[in-house]
Amino acid sequence: MKYTQSSCRIVEKRALAQDVFSFTLSCPEIAAIAQPGQFVHILPKGFGLRRPISIAGIDAENGTLRLVFAVRGKGTDALAGLNTGDFMDIIAPLGHGFTLKEDAEHVVLVGGGIGVPPMLPLAKYYGERATAISGFRSFPQVILQEDLEALGAQTICCTEDGTAGAVKGFVTAPLEQLLSEGVDAVYACGPMPMLKAVAALCMRTGTYCEVSLEERMACGVGACLGCACRTKDENGEERFLHVCKNGPVFKAEEVQW
Amino acid sequence: MADLSVNICGVDFKNPIIPASGVFGYGREYEEFYPLSKLGGIATKGTTGQRRTGNIAPRIAETPAGMLNSVGLQNPGIDYFIANELPNLLTKDTVILANIAGSTPDECAEVAAKLDATDVHMIELNISCPNVKQGGAAFGTSCAMAEQVTAAVRKATRKPLVVKLSPNVTSITDIAKSVEAAGADAVSLINTLLGMRIDIKTRRPILHNNVGGLSGPAIFPVAVRMVWQVANAVSIPIIGMGGVTTGEDAIELMEAGASAVQVGMACFTDPYAPVKIIDEMNAFLDAQNIASVRDIVGTVQPW
């Protein structure tokens, strides 16, 4: 019995930005085994399909998981309406997470918008060995920079309009700079165009790169084959893998960009 | 404790609940939640002669009280299934219905012939997949084609043959009669209803395939109606499905004429849905003092 379905109590709720919420759930059994990059599948009450949400914090000691998500539609809106003391129906931990490299001296965590939250468990693992580059459209969307710093990561915040952070523009410029100095691994989560650009830069420099993908999902466990991702195998042959079970984390070179 | 066992085409089921084809893969994922032996049976992912990669994502869209899917029969092919999945499934103490599909009657017959040489309990022939260009629904929407493909598969196997019908037809009873005449031992219905959603800002269909199959509670009343109509039109057993979410839904479909019930989308909402449905059916029958679930099949009293 690998998966747990349970009703977990919300022990903390915070608004991080407009339409972006942080929830901390009490779920000791799941927190004990969850890995960076995995996700939880949450059922908003009254809906037929669950919502996959990446894990933004794993605290095995206190038995809690942290989830940070943006309101995207009616389902996430219903979830965002829950409060401390309410319960969330979740299946977790799901999916295949990030590969942790014990010997890495310097890794770069690239998060775009609501792709920043899954970088937190990596920042916790790598501490001062991590540089977190986060990209946002504008100042009101900026989230989690203090959290990343508190975990020891160096942060580079980018906004497209320059209203916040040290960099005006995309995450790729500071990433290119870091890659030229030598990096052991790059981990990325965010919009597809960003991931594509990050993967291309890493491939050019021969840097190990993993990306966390998103897709519309039904079962969440690999049975329904709904969340297909176009990949190529070792022989270059195309095949569809599935974000829920084979991913959400894939090696960048596996993905058909 | 009511007697939940049923018998369809000579095959004993410990209870009438079967996860539907396409939602349950080959059982491995849901076995991480509960032992598969709790289930009456399992309808396996639709399997074709050769491996199929399926459609480009997005393949899933949520809809009011339901969902659309356009997976497109992604599967590893019948040889892989027989070598790597079927032996494992046959150890699970539950009835295995191998769901098969193909682009031509010959391909369907070939797949069935390969299964005939195995210990699989039943074959469910899908003539109603809305998500593939050839075969699939095309077989299920014309009486002549439905009859032809059923007859071809009938010739290829002596296994109990269930033919899964499409609701996207003018008269499902005519199709049911055609496959009965061609040698089907049972029919299962309904497959998904063809549907579509559009992202109104990008003006793109949500599904990359543009259209897909609608399932879930939204289609349950259609399933009840069609099961009832088919029950009045054929003399072979019916496996009912379409939006069943609770034990009460399963009872309703059986009163309409189904001898067993498949559960689809409800597995996504709650992976334990099939097991809960079995418990709820038992509770209902006990509360009504009904000794056996077999006593309710087709007992609807129409006005």
Interface residues (C-beta under 8 A of the other chain):
Chain A: M1 K2 Y3 Q5 L43 F47 G48 L49 R50 G75 I91 E215 R216 M217 A218 C219 G220 V221 G222 A223 C224 L225 G226 C227 A228 C229 R230 E238 R239 F240 K245
Chain B: G22 V23 F24 G25 R28 E29 Y30 E32 F33 Y34 K45 T53 G54 N55 I56 A57 P58 R59 I60 A61 E62 A65 G66 M67 N69 V71 Q74 I206 G216 P217 M265 C267 F268 T269 D270 P271 Y272
